[in-house]
Amino acid sequence: MNLVKFLKHKLKKDVEKRIKDVDSQKISISENKSKAIREIIKSRTNTKYNSKDNSKLSPNDLNKFFAEIGEKLSGKKKTKTSVRKELPKKENTEQVASMFFAATLPAEIIQI
């Protein structure tokens, strides 16, 4: 087992050294050294092409979510529970029609 770890470590170091040698050679033969350095940095840090997309939500799911929120706010889609029943009643307050004062229930979040 130790031999495998040793060989893996050695191989990794050899690959890193070879990459550094190639990059330094590219810089030394280049006429515009700044441009060569920028290209090397860009190729090393460009994660757009080097990484997988791990997102779980599809665009259709997001569109459906925001469409349902709009329907709920406009009153076209009825919710299963009455939010007003669960809010504490206060005396001498005027009724304000604002989406910021409505409570969100855990069941509603799970539904979405």
PyMOL commands that set and color helices and strands:
alter all, ss='L'
color gray80, all
select helices_A, chain A and resi 2-29+33-45+59-74+83-86+99-101+106-111
alter helices_A, ss='H'
color red, helices_A
deselect
rebuild
show_as cartoon
